[in-house]
């Protein structure tokens, strides 16, 4: 049976790399459409990349910026998975262990975002100060 990346009823493994990549792209699109915080993270990433380009950061600084951007994205994806799976397991009813899992996952996003802000400050503040002088 041949299934493409748009078949929402697939229950088995992907049979081709392109099929797997199609599902991954579907997941990214879903995150951007359905998760408000992912849209905020994406906006922050675009702004950081624009500022990096305007301030002409060097290759090592680009690596740090890209690292923290993708770290925040990965944390947000894992947080969303945690929320979806735990809600499914308890049929959207309150459970103290589910709350714990969600809080820990959200804490991971917060830590990643704080690290991203710190890296951004270390890279951008000295350059901005030099522009002002």
Buried (B, 14 or more C-beta within 10 A) or exposed (E): EEBEBEEEEBEEEBEEEEBEEBBEEEEEEEBEEEBEBBEEBBEBBEEBBEBBEEBEBEEEBBEBBBEBBEBBBEBBBBBBEBBEEBBEEEEEEEBEEBEEBBEEBBEBBEEBBEBBBEBBEEBBEEBEEEEEE
